[in-house]
Amino acid sequence: MDTTSVAQRETVKREVNEAIEDGLRSDELDNPVRVRCECGSPDCIAFVTTSVSDYERVRRHPRRFIIAVGHQIPAAENVVARTPRYTVVEKLGKAGQIAD
């Protein structure tokens, strides 16, 4: 699997999620929000539910992405956190450099 392509797809999905976040009012920041799964699969259409504050906590680390449970790609990332609704992964190697 080409980890560069994976990282590029994930970055595009992250940009979509940031646009969703930007469209929220300040009084909605702790409400549940659906965001796109940021996995590297070109066919993924999954969403995950989180809060904006939890999403921002993941995003504080540029190499970390929020994905649907089971969507990790071991060749490109390590799992750093699991919840019942989503998984947080951190990019490795070249994929990590692209995410930075």
Backbone as CSV, one residue per row, in Angstrom:
resi,resn,N_x,N_y,N_z,CA_x,CA_y,CA_z,C_x,C_y,C_z
1,MET,0.847,-1.186,0.000,0.000,0.000,0.000,0.887,1.242,0.000
2,ASP,0.547,2.199,-0.809,1.304,3.449,-0.917,0.916,4.380,0.225
3,THR,1.799,4.502,1.224,1.475,5.316,2.397,1.358,6.795,2.066
4,THR,2.012,7.248,0.993,1.884,8.647,0.584,0.456,8.939,0.137
5,SER,-0.120,8.054,-0.676,-1.501,8.232,-1.132,-2.476,8.157,0.028
6,VAL,-2.213,7.250,0.958,-3.058,7.124,2.144,-3.067,8.446,2.901
7,ALA,-1.893,8.994,3.157,-1.788,10.252,3.918,-2.456,11.404,3.176
8,GLN,-2.346,11.444,1.876,-2.977,12.517,1.109,-4.500,12.425,1.192
9,ARG,-5.049,11.206,1.107,-6.509,11.037,1.228,-6.978,11.439,2.615
10,GLU,-6.217,11.068,3.629,-6.600,11.414,4.998,-6.575,12.921,5.212
11,THR,-5.616,13.585,4.621,-5.514,15.031,4.759,-6.720,15.725,4.136
12,VAL,-7.185,15.242,2.999,-8.376,15.812,2.355,-9.595,15.631,3.264
13,LYS,-9.745,14.446,3.844,-10.878,14.203,4.739,-10.794,15.097,5.973
14,ARG,-9.587,15.324,6.465,-9.405,16.218,7.613,-9.873,17.624,7.257
15,GLU,-9.563,18.092,6.054,-9.990,19.430,5.626,-11.514,19.530,5.591
16,VAL,-12.183,18.472,5.160,-13.652,18.448,5.169,-14.161,18.575,6.598
17,ASN,-13.562,17.825,7.523,-13.997,17.875,8.918,-13.751,19.242,9.537
18,GLU,-12.665,19.867,9.195,-12.395,21.203,9.721,-13.411,22.208,9.195
19,ALA,-13.875,22.037,7.965,-14.924,22.914,7.423,-16.241,22.698,8.172
20,ILE,-16.543,21.427,8.516,-17.738,21.137,9.317,-17.624,21.852,10.653
21,GLU,-16.465,21.731,11.286,-16.235,22.367,12.585,-16.376,23.880,12.486
22,ASP,-15.824,24.470,11.444,-15.892,25.922,11.270,-17.330,26.418,11.109
23,GLY,-18.217,25.542,10.634,-19.608,25.935,10.423,-20.478,25.879,11.670
24,LEU,-19.922,25.435,12.774,-20.709,25.334,14.012,-20.694,26.641,14.783
25,ARG,-21.790,26.899,15.483,-21.856,28.054,16.374,-21.122,27.718,17.671
26,SER,-20.689,28.731,18.390,-19.919,28.503,19.618,-20.714,27.732,20.666
27,ASP,-22.036,27.844,20.663,-22.826,27.115,21.653,-23.049,25.650,21.269
28,GLU,-22.536,25.224,20.125,-22.679,23.843,19.667,-21.411,23.019,19.873
29,LEU,-20.355,23.608,20.405,-19.050,22.955,20.433,-18.999,21.694,21.287
30,ASP,-19.864,21.554,22.280,-19.853,20.346,23.101,-20.939,19.354,22.707
31,ASN,-21.742,19.708,21.713,-22.753,18.787,21.210,-22.091,17.718,20.346
32,PRO,-22.707,16.530,20.266,-22.174,15.519,19.352,-22.216,16.030,17.914
33,VAL,-21.173,15.728,17.169,-21.100,16.125,15.766,-20.605,14.921,14.966
34,ARG,-21.148,14.767,13.768,-20.693,13.693,12.870,-19.614,14.260,11.965
35,VAL,-18.478,13.558,11.918,-17.387,13.950,11.026,-17.024,12.758,10.154
36,ARG,-16.417,13.067,9.027,-15.971,12.015,8.113,-14.875,11.183,8.750
37,CYS,-14.904,9.894,8.529,-13.803,9.021,8.922,-12.581,9.492,8.148
38,GLU,-11.477,9.703,8.838,-10.262,10.222,8.204,-9.293,9.109,7.798
39,CYS,-9.825,7.908,7.577,-8.954,6.801,7.172,-8.468,6.999,5.737
40,GLY,-7.492,6.212,5.362,-6.890,6.355,4.043,-7.552,5.567,2.940
41,SER,-8.647,4.888,3.219,-9.327,4.111,2.191,-10.033,5.035,1.207
42,PRO,-9.782,4.854,-0.092,-10.442,5.719,-1.084,-11.944,5.464,-1.184
43,ASP,-12.424,4.325,-0.687,-13.834,3.966,-0.794,-14.637,4.245,0.469
44,CYS,-13.988,4.717,1.524,-14.667,4.902,2.806,-15.648,6.071,2.749
45,ILE,-16.868,5.792,3.204,-17.892,6.837,3.305,-18.439,6.925,4.734
46,ALA,-17.690,6.353,5.681,-18.142,6.294,7.075,-18.043,7.651,7.766
47,PHE,-18.868,7.807,8.773,-18.826,8.963,9.667,-18.594,8.449,11.078
48,VAL,-18.021,9.292,11.926,-17.904,8.982,13.345,-18.519,10.134,14.124
49,THR,-19.019,9.823,15.305,-19.613,10.844,16.158,-18.646,11.171,17.277
50,THR,-18.412,12.449,17.467,-17.519,12.943,18.509,-18.002,14.335,18.908
51,SER,-17.308,14.960,19.816,-17.588,16.369,20.117,-16.474,17.197,19.484
52,VAL,-16.739,18.455,19.264,-15.714,19.329,18.690,-14.501,19.380,19.608
53,SER,-14.732,19.428,20.913,-13.597,19.493,21.836,-12.742,18.225,21.751
54,ASP,-13.362,17.051,21.619,-12.579,15.821,21.458,-11.853,15.813,20.118
55,TYR,-12.525,16.271,19.066,-11.878,16.329,17.754,-10.665,17.263,17.792
56,GLU,-10.821,18.416,18.430,-9.705,19.363,18.526,-8.550,18.777,19.335
57,ARG,-8.864,17.970,20.349,-7.829,17.333,21.150,-6.992,16.384,20.273
58,VAL,-7.650,15.651,19.388,-6.931,14.778,18.451,-6.082,15.620,17.509
59,ARG,-6.643,16.692,17.001,-5.980,17.531,15.996,-4.796,18.331,16.538
60,ARG,-4.673,18.428,17.853,-3.506,19.135,18.413,-2.204,18.475,17.993
61,HIS,-2.289,17.215,17.633,-1.142,16.449,17.149,-1.318,16.267,15.640
62,PRO,-0.542,16.958,14.818,-0.767,16.936,13.368,-0.731,15.550,12.738
63,ARG,-0.070,14.608,13.371,0.020,13.256,12.806,-1.133,12.357,13.230
64,ARG,-2.063,12.868,14.003,-3.167,12.045,14.512,-4.461,12.306,13.742
65,PHE,-5.192,11.209,13.525,-6.432,11.251,12.759,-7.502,10.459,13.483
66,ILE,-8.752,10.845,13.307,-9.890,10.150,13.898,-10.531,9.299,12.804
67,ILE,-10.668,7.996,13.084,-11.185,7.071,12.076,-12.250,6.169,12.683
68,ALA,-13.033,5.553,11.821,-14.024,4.582,12.267,-13.312,3.354,12.836
69,VAL,-13.951,2.699,13.779,-13.390,1.498,14.387,-13.095,0.464,13.294
70,GLY,-11.884,-0.085,13.310,-11.488,-1.105,12.344,-10.924,-0.573,11.043
71,HIS,-10.800,0.724,10.886,-10.320,1.304,9.632,-8.819,1.602,9.614
72,GLN,-8.089,1.190,10.644,-6.663,1.494,10.682,-5.899,0.725,9.602
73,ILE,-4.791,1.327,9.171,-3.912,0.727,8.174,-2.547,0.550,8.847
74,PRO,-2.255,-0.656,9.371,-1.051,-0.865,10.177,0.258,-0.458,9.499
75,ALA,0.340,-0.526,8.186,1.576,-0.154,7.490,1.843,1.347,7.545
76,ALA,0.823,2.141,7.837,0.965,3.600,7.785,0.744,4.292,9.121
77,GLU,0.245,3.557,10.133,-0.150,4.246,11.362,-0.195,3.301,12.556
78,ASN,-0.088,3.901,13.740,-0.264,3.185,15.008,-1.543,3.675,15.667
79,VAL,-2.258,2.776,16.323,-3.424,3.157,17.109,-2.924,3.757,18.420
80,VAL,-3.405,4.965,18.747,-3.008,5.615,20.000,-4.161,5.722,20.990
81,ALA,-5.401,5.551,20.537,-6.559,5.584,21.432,-7.736,4.878,20.760
82,ARG,-8.554,4.264,21.592,-9.775,3.599,21.107,-10.946,4.039,21.972
83,THR,-12.062,4.301,21.337,-13.309,4.547,22.041,-14.352,3.632,21.401
84,PRO,-15.525,3.509,21.984,-16.561,2.692,21.339,-17.008,3.254,19.989
85,ARG,-16.820,4.566,19.765,-17.303,5.216,18.535,-16.239,5.420,17.475
86,TYR,-14.973,5.512,17.863,-13.910,5.791,16.900,-12.552,5.375,17.442
87,THR,-11.564,5.401,16.548,-10.173,5.090,16.878,-9.339,6.299,16.508
88,VAL,-8.293,6.576,17.276,-7.341,7.636,16.944,-6.041,6.956,16.539
89,VAL,-5.529,7.346,15.365,-4.275,6.782,14.872,-3.243,7.888,14.682
90,GLU,-1.987,7.492,14.718,-0.888,8.424,14.462,-0.078,7.911,13.300
91,LYS,0.125,8.782,12.323,0.851,8.443,11.101,2.316,8.140,11.392
92,LEU,2.875,7.230,10.620,4.275,6.830,10.731,5.058,7.244,9.490
93,GLY,6.363,7.393,9.615,7.258,7.592,8.479,6.837,8.697,7.540
94,LYS,6.867,8.394,6.233,6.534,9.378,5.195,5.109,9.899,5.358
95,ALA,4.199,9.017,5.727,2.807,9.447,5.952,2.740,10.484,7.068
96,GLY,3.537,10.298,8.107,3.604,11.271,9.190,4.173,12.594,8.744
97,GLN,5.173,12.542,7.886,5.771,13.780,7.365,4.755,14.544,6.536
98,ILE,3.962,13.856,5.740,2.928,14.525,4.937,1.877,15.143,5.845
99,ALA,1.494,14.432,6.909,0.493,14.963,7.844,1.001,16.207,8.556
100,ASP,2.292,16.235,8.857,2.859,17.423,9.515,2.712,18.638,8.624
